[in-house]
């Protein structure tokens, strides 16, 4: 049985300044694609990101520093929220098997699907 995990996470977005630059997966960044940068999941992981009932499905294609939990492409962020918000708290859903060692070290091994409160808006 596949475990599905949902965590609350701080989310930002990135766009024009990074357009065309090489991402961690070796591909050029496209701000109009449904992608994200994060240090919590392996490249290629599919995530569902939700904000106030609005959902977007993204692929992890890039890395960001450990102060940013998830950094959506401009298009992905705009699909769930106005860009002028800049920083929001979202629910991120993923398959437990897709999480990285860093995530397991930070939050441990859940037995069942859970909701973990990871951070707060400042």
Protein Blocks (a to p, Z undefined) as FASTA:
>chain_A
ZZddddddddddddfkmgopacfkopacdfkbccdddfkbcehiacdddeehiacddddf
bdcdfkbmbacdfklmmmmocfklopacddddddfklpcfklmmmnopafbdcdddfbdc
ZZ
